[in-house]
């Protein structure tokens, strides 16, 4: 399911005040980071990720790789940070159909 521009804008607004909860460093994207991301998306549906300066990827590459691994949708990618969304199976908090 692809996000509409209206849904993406609403998710961006929700993520505005969020702090990054995942940090991609020099180790890159490994199994541990993927597990943390999966658990975070399941609990929150919307997460912010920060790419550290010593990471082996730029922000766009990291966003694309993580989206692919976590089956998530990219919401925003600016500077060293990006926001991901994936509907939770058990803890639905965000109702996109209302947007």
ChimeraX attribute file (.defattr): number of C-alpha atoms within 10 A of each C-alpha:
attribute: neighborCount
match mode: 1-to-1
recipient: residues
	/A:1	5
	/A:2	8
	/A:3	14
	/A:4	11
	/A:5	10
	/A:6	11
	/A:7	17
	/A:8	19
	/A:9	15
	/A:10	14
	/A:11	21
	/A:12	17
	/A:13	11
	/A:14	12
	/A:15	20
	/A:16	10
	/A:17	9
	/A:18	13
	/A:19	12
	/A:20	15
	/A:21	12
	/A:22	17
	/A:23	17
	/A:24	22
	/A:25	15
	/A:26	13
	/A:27	10
	/A:28	16
	/A:29	18
	/A:30	10
	/A:31	10
	/A:32	9
	/A:33	16
	/A:34	15
	/A:35	13
	/A:36	13
	/A:37	24
	/A:38	19
	/A:39	14
	/A:40	18
	/A:41	22
	/A:42	18
	/A:43	17
	/A:44	16
	/A:45	20
	/A:46	25
	/A:47	21
	/A:48	24
	/A:49	23
	/A:50	21
	/A:51	24
	/A:52	17
	/A:53	13
	/A:54	12
	/A:55	16
	/A:56	16
	/A:57	18
	/A:58	14
	/A:59	22
	/A:60	18
	/A:61	11
	/A:62	23
	/A:63	25
	/A:64	13
	/A:65	14
	/A:66	22
	/A:67	17
	/A:68	12
	/A:69	15
	/A:70	17
	/A:71	14
	/A:72	22
	/A:73	21
	/A:74	21
	/A:75	23
	/A:76	18
	/A:77	16
	/A:78	10
	/A:79	10
	/A:80	15
	/A:81	21
	/A:82	21
	/A:83	23
	/A:84	25
	/A:85	26
	/A:86	22
	/A:87	20
	/A:88	18
	/A:89	10
	/A:90	8
	/A:91	12
	/A:92	13
	/A:93	12
	/A:94	17
	/A:95	9
	/A:96	14
	/A:97	6
	/A:98	6
	/A:99	12
